[in-house]
Amino acid sequence: MENIKANLIETVKRLAHDIGERSYRDTDKLNKAADYIEKKFRSYGCEVRKQPFGYLGNTYYNVSCEIKGAGNPQDGILVIGAHYDTVTGTPGADDNASGVAGLLELARLAVTKSFQRTVRFVAFSLEEPPTFMTKHMGSYVYAKSLKQEGIKVCGMISLEMLGYYSDRKNSQYYPFPIFKWFYPDKGNFITFVGNIRSMSFTKKVKRYFQESSSLPAESFNGISLIPGVNFSDHWGFWEFGYSAFMITDTAFYRNPHYHAPGDTFETLDYERMTEFVIGLYKTLGGL
């Protein structure tokens, strides 16, 4: 488990500081990010696949690696994903270099001791507007290819903003006031968010996570009319009937730098990010 924090910092700094803004317009920077992710996967000894897809005359890439499990292949694969693009005008440290950093660390750890279930780690492009929640999202393209190939998927976990926390009272906001009756007012927890269909999968992962980590965790499964429930790459998997949910620090309900120039690598809590990675890694071993 050594070096997790240092590796998280390295990846977030590389993407958010060294490369910077990675919007759909910045194909050179997106390619640099994709190359960095590919190089990391290969350094772990993984076979890497780059899935090209087109949008507005440009080519973008999903970057993935697969770590074979020891169990029955008929049980289906687990997909863990995070997007590496940003909106225009932000370096995107929390959104979503933090998710990519977590993704890479989970893959690195999984290589050393594989799980029962085969896991695909996928870095998606084009999650953000203008492709957001359209068939042009990288995650939609990837989920569609899984369906077309007839690959059984037991579930998908989207890592969407993992790095911003606050112990200040009333630092956590919600889509509706009634949520404050049931959830904390301090933004010091991680959240598992999915739709009704994915409730069983969401709660199973959350239960294992709580048994494995000291980082507080909450969960919510609801309809997409509630703002934020479908705001990530898990949406594309829902479109093809897969169980999927996101793990998030709640984004704009907590982080004041969301989609802004201030979303820099210095604003993140790498201690809690490390706790999260260790907890999820232990969790995956039980799925």
ROKETOR-889419 format. One record per residue (C-alpha): residue number from 0; residue in three letters; x, y, z. Coordinates in steps of 0.05 Angstrom, whole numbers, plus 5000, padded with zeros to 4 digits. Layout:
# ROKETOR-889419
@num:NUM; residu:ALA; c1:X; c2:Y; c3:Z
...
# end
This chain:
# ROKETOR-889419
@num:0; residu:MET; c1:5000; c2:5000; c3:5000
@num:1; residu:GLU; c1:5061; c2:5045; c3:5001
@num:2; residu:ASN; c1:5067; c2:5107; c3:4957
@num:3; residu:ILE; c1:4992; c2:5114; c3:4946
@num:4; residu:LYS; c1:4988; c2:5186; c3:4968
@num:5; residu:ALA; c1:5050; c2:5206; c3:4929
@num:6; residu:ASN; c1:5022; c2:5172; c3:4866
@num:7; residu:LEU; c1:4955; c2:5207; c3:4874
@num:8; residu:ILE; c1:4990; c2:5274; c3:4879
@num:9; residu:GLU; c1:5034; c2:5259; c3:4819
@num:10; residu:THR; c1:4975; c2:5242; c3:4774
@num:11; residu:VAL; c1:4931; c2:5300; c3:4795
@num:12; residu:LYS; c1:4990; c2:5348; c3:4787
@num:13; residu:ARG; c1:5008; c2:5319; c3:4719
@num:14; residu:LEU; c1:4938; c2:5325; c3:4691
@num:15; residu:ALA; c1:4914; c2:5389; c3:4724
@num:16; residu:HIS; c1:4978; c2:5429; c3:4729
@num:17; residu:ASP; c1:5027; c2:5405; c3:4676
@num:18; residu:ILE; c1:4976; c2:5390; c3:4622
@num:19; residu:GLY; c1:4919; c2:5434; c3:4647
@num:20; residu:GLU; c1:4852; c2:5446; c3:4614
@num:21; residu:ARG; c1:4830; c2:5384; c3:4575
@num:22; residu:SER; c1:4766; c2:5405; c3:4541
@num:23; residu:TYR; c1:4739; c2:5375; c3:4476
@num:24; residu:ARG; c1:4772; c2:5432; c3:4439
@num:25; residu:ASP; c1:4841; c2:5414; c3:4467
@num:26; residu:THR; c1:4855; c2:5350; c3:4428
@num:27; residu:ASP; c1:4931; c2:5357; c3:4438
@num:28; residu:LYS; c1:4923; c2:5361; c3:4513
@num:29; residu:LEU; c1:4872; c2:5305; c3:4514
@num:30; residu:ASN; c1:4921; c2:5262; c3:4475
@num:31; residu:LYS; c1:4976; c2:5279; c3:4525
@num:32; residu:ALA; c1:4930; c2:5257; c3:4581
@num:33; residu:ALA; c1:4912; c2:5193; c3:4544
@num:34; residu:ASP; c1:4986; c2:5178; c3:4532
@num:35; residu:TYR; c1:5001; c2:5190; c3:4606
@num:36; residu:ILE; c1:4946; c2:5142; c3:4627
@num:37; residu:GLU; c1:4968; c2:5090; c3:4576
@num:38; residu:LYS; c1:5040; c2:5095; c3:4600
@num:39; residu:LYS; c1:5018; c2:5085; c3:4672
@num:40; residu:PHE; c1:4976; c2:5024; c3:4655
@num:41; residu:ARG; c1:5034; c2:4993; c3:4616
@num:42; residu:SER; c1:5083; c2:5007; c3:4673
@num:43; residu:TYR; c1:5039; c2:4962; c3:4716
@num:44; residu:GLY; c1:5048; c2:4906; c3:4666
@num:45; residu:CYS; c1:4978; c2:4913; c3:4637
@num:46; residu:GLU; c1:4957; c2:4903; c3:4565
@num:47; residu:VAL; c1:4926; c2:4968; c3:4542
@num:48; residu:ARG; c1:4871; c2:4982; c3:4492
@num:49; residu:LYS; c1:4856; c2:5050; c3:4462
@num:50; residu:GLN; c1:4786; c2:5056; c3:4434
@num:51; residu:PRO; c1:4782; c2:5113; c3:4383
@num:52; residu:PHE; c1:4716; c2:5149; c3:4369
@num:53; residu:GLY; c1:4699; c2:5211; c3:4330
@num:54; residu:TYR; c1:4665; c2:5276; c3:4347
@num:55; residu:LEU; c1:4662; c2:5340; c3:4304
@num:56; residu:GLY; c1:4715; c2:5313; c3:4258
@num:57; residu:ASN; c1:4765; c2:5298; c3:4314
@num:58; residu:THR; c1:4787; c2:5231; c3:4344
@num:59; residu:TYR; c1:4784; c2:5218; c3:4418
@num:60; residu:TYR; c1:4804; c2:5158; c3:4459
@num:61; residu:ASN; c1:4780; c2:5114; c3:4515
@num:62; residu:VAL; c1:4840; c2:5080; c3:4548
@num:63; residu:SER; c1:4831; c2:5014; c3:4584
@num:64; residu:CYS; c1:4866; c2:4955; c3:4615
@num:65; residu:GLU; c1:4838; c2:4889; c3:4640
@num:66; residu:ILE; c1:4862; c2:4849; c3:4700
@num:67; residu:LYS; c1:4838; c2:4777; c3:4697
@num:68; residu:GLY; c1:4804; c2:4750; c3:4759
@num:69; residu:ALA; c1:4813; c2:4682; c3:4790
@num:70; residu:GLY; c1:4738; c2:4666; c3:4790
@num:71; residu:ASN; c1:4689; c2:4641; c3:4738
@num:72; residu:PRO; c1:4689; c2:4685; c3:4676
@num:73; residu:GLN; c1:4614; c2:4672; c3:4669
@num:74; residu:ASP; c1:4603; c2:4715; c3:4731
@num:75; residu:GLY; c1:4616; c2:4776; c3:4688
@num:76; residu:ILE; c1:4666; c2:4833; c3:4691
@num:77; residu:LEU; c1:4668; c2:4894; c3:4735
@num:78; residu:VAL; c1:4681; c2:4961; c3:4701
@num:79; residu:ILE; c1:4713; c2:5018; c3:4739
@num:80; residu:GLY; c1:4717; c2:5083; c3:4701
@num:81; residu:ALA; c1:4735; c2:5157; c3:4706
@num:82; residu:HIS; c1:4736; c2:5212; c3:4654
@num:83; residu:TYR; c1:4799; c2:5252; c3:4641
@num:84; residu:ASP; c1:4770; c2:5311; c3:4602
@num:85; residu:THR; c1:4749; c2:5377; c3:4632
@num:86; residu:VAL; c1:4702; c2:5434; c3:4615
@num:87; residu:THR; c1:4731; c2:5496; c3:4583
@num:88; residu:GLY; c1:4766; c2:5543; c3:4631
@num:89; residu:THR; c1:4787; c2:5496; c3:4687
@num:90; residu:PRO; c1:4849; c2:5453; c3:4701
@num:91; residu:GLY; c1:4801; c2:5401; c3:4729
@num:92; residu:ALA; c1:4838; c2:5375; c3:4790
@num:93; residu:ASP; c1:4778; c2:5349; c3:4827
@num:94; residu:ASP; c1:4737; c2:5343; c3:4763
@num:95; residu:ASN; c1:4764; c2:5295; c3:4746
@num:96; residu:ALA; c1:4839; c2:5286; c3:4753
@num:97; residu:SER; c1:4822; c2:5260; c3:4823
@num:98; residu:GLY; c1:4780; c2:5204; c3:4793
@num:99; residu:VAL; c1:4834; c2:5185; c3:4743
@num:100; residu:ALA; c1:4886; c2:5184; c3:4799
@num:101; residu:GLY; c1:4842; c2:5137; c3:4839
@num:102; residu:LEU; c1:4831; c2:5094; c3:4778
@num:103; residu:LEU; c1:4906; c2:5087; c3:4764
@num:104; residu:GLU; c1:4922; c2:5070; c3:4836
@num:105; residu:LEU; c1:4868; c2:5017; c3:4839
@num:106; residu:ALA; c1:4895; c2:4985; c3:4776
@num:107; residu:ARG; c1:4966; c2:4987; c3:4803
@num:108; residu:LEU; c1:4945; c2:4953; c3:4868
@num:109; residu:ALA; c1:4901; c2:4902; c3:4832
@num:110; residu:VAL; c1:4960; c2:4878; c3:4791
@num:111; residu:THR; c1:4997; c2:4858; c3:4854
@num:112; residu:LYS; c1:4939; c2:4816; c3:4879
@num:113; residu:SER; c1:4883; c2:4803; c3:4830
@num:114; residu:PHE; c1:4810; c2:4797; c3:4850
@num:115; residu:GLN; c1:4763; c2:4739; c3:4840
@num:116; residu:ARG; c1:4726; c2:4779; c3:4788
@num:117; residu:THR; c1:4757; c2:4806; c3:4724
@num:118; residu:VAL; c1:4762; c2:4881; c3:4726
@num:119; residu:ARG; c1:4767; c2:4931; c3:4669
@num:120; residu:PHE; c1:4796; c2:4999; c3:4687
@num:121; residu:VAL; c1:4775; c2:5051; c3:4636
@num:122; residu:ALA; c1:4793; c2:5124; c3:4628
@num:123; residu:PHE; c1:4739; c2:5159; c3:4587
@num:124; residu:SER; c1:4743; c2:5221; c3:4544
@num:125; residu:LEU; c1:4686; c2:5270; c3:4529
@num:126; residu:GLU; c1:4644; c2:5265; c3:4592
@num:127; residu:GLU; c1:4636; c2:5341; c3:4597
@num:128; residu:PRO; c1:4592; c2:5388; c3:4556
@num:129; residu:PRO; c1:4576; c2:5393; c3:4499
@num:130; residu:THR; c1:4576; c2:5317; c3:4495
@num:131; residu:PHE; c1:4549; c2:5307; c3:4566
@num:132; residu:MET; c1:4491; c2:5257; c3:4568
@num:133; residu:THR; c1:4493; c2:5244; c3:4493
@num:134; residu:LYS; c1:4514; c2:5186; c3:4451
@num:135; residu:HIS; c1:4581; c2:5221; c3:4439
@num:136; residu:MET; c1:4605; c2:5211; c3:4511
@num:137; residu:GLY; c1:4665; c2:5165; c3:4514
@num:138; residu:SER; c1:4630; c2:5123; c3:4567
@num:139; residu:TYR; c1:4568; c2:5115; c3:4524
@num:140; residu:VAL; c1:4612; c2:5093; c3:4466
@num:141; residu:TYR; c1:4647; c2:5043; c3:4511
@num:142; residu:ALA; c1:4583; c2:5015; c3:4543
@num:143; residu:LYS; c1:4553; c2:5007; c3:4473
@num:144; residu:SER; c1:4614; c2:4967; c3:4450
@num:145; residu:LEU; c1:4607; c2:4920; c3:4510
@num:146; residu:LYS; c1:4534; c2:4908; c3:4494
@num:147; residu:GLN; c1:4550; c2:4896; c3:4420
@num:148; residu:GLU; c1:4604; c2:4846; c3:4439
@num:149; residu:GLY; c1:4557; c2:4810; c3:4486
@num:150; residu:ILE; c1:4603; c2:4819; c3:4546
@num:151; residu:LYS; c1:4569; c2:4806; c3:4613
@num:152; residu:VAL; c1:4578; c2:4863; c3:4662
@num:153; residu:CYS; c1:4562; c2:4852; c3:4736
@num:154; residu:GLY; c1:4566; c2:4927; c3:4749
@num:155; residu:MET; c1:4601; c2:4992; c3:4734
@num:156; residu:ILE; c1:4631; c2:5042; c3:4783
@num:157; residu:SER; c1:4644; c2:5113; c3:4760
@num:158; residu:LEU; c1:4697; c2:5152; c3:4799
@num:159; residu:GLU; c1:4673; c2:5224; c3:4795
@num:160; residu:MET; c1:4709; c2:5276; c3:4837
@num:161; residu:LEU; c1:4742; c2:5244; c3:4897
@num:162; residu:GLY; c1:4786; c2:5297; c3:4928
@num:163; residu:TYR; c1:4748; c2:5355; c3:4961
@num:164; residu:TYR; c1:4728; c2:5351; c3:5034
@num:165; residu:SER; c1:4709; c2:5399; c3:5089
@num:166; residu:ASP; c1:4699; c2:5392; c3:5164
@num:167; residu:ARG; c1:4665; c2:5459; c3:5168
@num:168; residu:LYS; c1:4593; c2:5459; c3:5192
@num:169; residu:ASN; c1:4542; c2:5471; c3:5136
@num:170; residu:SER; c1:4595; c2:5460; c3:5083
@num:171; residu:GLN; c1:4551; c2:5406; c3:5050
@num:172; residu:TYR; c1:4492; c2:5425; c3:5005
@num:173; residu:TYR; c1:4437; c2:5383; c3:4975
@num:174; residu:PRO; c1:4388; c2:5387; c3:4916
@num:175; residu:PHE; c1:4329; c2:5394; c3:4964
@num:176; residu:PRO; c1:4325; c2:5417; c3:5037
@num:177; residu:ILE; c1:4294; c2:5352; c3:5060
@num:178; residu:PHE; c1:4361; c2:5316; c3:5047
@num:179; residu:LYS; c1:4390; c2:5353; c3:5108
@num:180; residu:TRP; c1:4344; c2:5311; c3:5152
@num:181; residu:PHE; c1:4380; c2:5248; c3:5131
@num:182; residu:TYR; c1:4451; c2:5267; c3:5111
@num:183; residu:PRO; c1:4509; c2:5303; c3:5144
@num:184; residu:ASP; c1:4518; c2:5379; c3:5142
@num:185; residu:LYS; c1:4594; c2:5372; c3:5138
@num:186; residu:GLY; c1:4625; c2:5355; c3:5072
@num:187; residu:ASN; c1:4673; c2:5303; c3:5100
@num:188; residu:PHE; c1:4645; c2:5240; c3:5069
@num:189; residu:ILE; c1:4644; c2:5203; c3:5002
@num:190; residu:THR; c1:4578; c2:5186; c3:4969
@num:191; residu:PHE; c1:4553; c2:5127; c3:4927
@num:192; residu:VAL; c1:4499; c2:5151; c3:4879
@num:193; residu:GLY; c1:4458; c2:5110; c3:4831
@num:194; residu:ASN; c1:4389; c2:5097; c3:4802
@num:195; residu:ILE; c1:4335; c2:5052; c3:4831
@num:196; residu:ARG; c1:4354; c2:4994; c3:4785
@num:197; residu:SER; c1:4426; c2:4996; c3:4812
@num:198; residu:MET; c1:4406; c2:4999; c3:4886
@num:199; residu:SER; c1:4426; c2:4928; c3:4903
@num:200; residu:PHE; c1:4495; c2:4935; c3:4871
@num:201; residu:THR; c1:4505; c2:5004; c3:4903
@num:202; residu:LYS; c1:4488; c2:4981; c3:4973
@num:203; residu:LYS; c1:4531; c2:4919; c3:4967
@num:204; residu:VAL; c1:4593; c2:4959; c3:4948
@num:205; residu:LYS; c1:4578; c2:5011; c3:5001
@num:206; residu:ARG; c1:4570; c2:4957; c3:5055
@num:207; residu:TYR; c1:4637; c2:4926; c3:5038
@num:208; residu:PHE; c1:4669; c2:4995; c3:5035
@num:209; residu:GLN; c1:4644; c2:5013; c3:5104
@num:210; residu:GLU; c1:4673; c2:4949; c3:5131
@num:211; residu:SER; c1:4741; c2:4965; c3:5100
@num:212; residu:SER; c1:4750; c2:5040; c3:5109
@num:213; residu:SER; c1:4747; c2:5093; c3:5163
@num:214; residu:LEU; c1:4726; c2:5145; c3:5112
@num:215; residu:PRO; c1:4652; c2:5162; c3:5123
@num:216; residu:ALA; c1:4607; c2:5138; c3:5066
@num:217; residu:GLU; c1:4535; c2:5154; c3:5047
@num:218; residu:SER; c1:4492; c2:5128; c3:4991
@num:219; residu:PHE; c1:4431; c2:5149; c3:4951
@num:220; residu:ASN; c1:4392; c2:5114; c3:4896
@num:221; residu:GLY; c1:4337; c2:5154; c3:4863
@num:222; residu:ILE; c1:4306; c2:5179; c3:4799
@num:223; residu:SER; c1:4344; c2:5221; c3:4749
@num:224; residu:LEU; c1:4299; c2:5281; c3:4760
@num:225; residu:ILE; c1:4339; c2:5295; c3:4823
@num:226; residu:PRO; c1:4396; c2:5340; c3:4800
@num:227; residu:GLY; c1:4463; c2:5304; c3:4800
@num:228; residu:VAL; c1:4440; c2:5231; c3:4804
@num:229; residu:ASN; c1:4459; c2:5218; c3:4731
@num:230; residu:PHE; c1:4515; c2:5269; c3:4724
@num:231; residu:SER; c1:4573; c2:5223; c3:4705
@num:232; residu:ASP; c1:4596; c2:5164; c3:4663
@num:233; residu:HIS; c1:4549; c2:5115; c3:4697
@num:234; residu:TRP; c1:4493; c2:5146; c3:4657
@num:235; residu:GLY; c1:4520; c2:5115; c3:4592
@num:236; residu:PHE; c1:4518; c2:5046; c3:4624
@num:237; residu:TRP; c1:4447; c2:5056; c3:4647
@num:238; residu:GLU; c1:4428; c2:5068; c3:4574
@num:239; residu:PHE; c1:4448; c2:4997; c3:4558
@num:240; residu:GLY; c1:4415; c2:4965; c3:4619
@num:241; residu:TYR; c1:4476; c2:4956; c3:4663
@num:242; residu:SER; c1:4477; c2:4967; c3:4738
@num:243; residu:ALA; c1:4521; c2:5027; c3:4752
@num:244; residu:PHE; c1:4533; c2:5082; c3:4802
@num:245; residu:MET; c1:4582; c2:5137; c3:4816
@num:246; residu:ILE; c1:4626; c2:5150; c3:4876
@num:247; residu:THR; c1:4634; c2:5224; c3:4887
@num:248; residu:ASP; c1:4651; c2:5280; c3:4936
@num:249; residu:THR; c1:4584; c2:5310; c3:4912
@num:250; residu:ALA; c1:4616; c2:5361; c3:4864
@num:251; residu:PHE; c1:4579; c2:5428; c3:4863
@num:252; residu:TYR; c1:4542; c2:5410; c3:4926
@num:253; residu:ARG; c1:4607; c2:5419; c3:4963
@num:254; residu:ASN; c1:4666; c2:5442; c3:4922
@num:255; residu:PRO; c1:4665; c2:5518; c3:4909
@num:256; residu:HIS; c1:4716; c2:5509; c3:4853
@num:257; residu:TYR; c1:4672; c2:5464; c3:4811
@num:258; residu:HIS; c1:4681; c2:5478; c3:4736
@num:259; residu:ALA; c1:4723; c2:5539; c3:4753
@num:260; residu:PRO; c1:4795; c2:5562; c3:4746
@num:261; residu:GLY; c1:4805; c2:5549; c3:4821
@num:262; residu:ASP; c1:4798; c2:5473; c3:4814
@num:263; residu:THR; c1:4873; c2:5464; c3:4824
@num:264; residu:PHE; c1:4914; c2:5407; c3:4852
@num:265; residu:GLU; c1:4930; c2:5446; c3:4915
@num:266; residu:THR; c1:4857; c2:5447; c3:4937
@num:267; residu:LEU; c1:4850; c2:5371; c3:4946
@num:268; residu:ASP; c1:4854; c2:5328; c3:5008
@num:269; residu:TYR; c1:4904; c2:5273; c3:4990
@num:270; residu:GLU; c1:4900; c2:5240; c3:5058
@num:271; residu:ARG; c1:4826; c2:5225; c3:5050
@num:272; residu:MET; c1:4837; c2:5206; c3:4977
@num:273; residu:THR; c1:4887; c2:5155; c3:5001
@num:274; residu:GLU; c1:4838; c2:5128; c3:5052
@num:275; residu:PHE; c1:4787; c2:5122; c3:4997
@num:276; residu:VAL; c1:4832; c2:5084; c3:4950
@num:277; residu:ILE; c1:4853; c2:5034; c3:5003
@num:278; residu:GLY; c1:4781; c2:5023; c3:5024
@num:279; residu:LEU; c1:4756; c2:5012; c3:4953
@num:280; residu:TYR; c1:4813; c2:4966; c3:4937
@num:281; residu:LYS; c1:4796; c2:4923; c3:4996
@num:282; residu:THR; c1:4723; c2:4926; c3:4976
@num:283; residu:LEU; c1:4735; c2:4902; c3:4906
@num:284; residu:GLY; c1:4766; c2:4839; c3:4933
@num:285; residu:GLY; c1:4698; c2:4818; c3:4959
@num:286; residu:LEU; c1:4657; c2:4830; c3:4896
# end
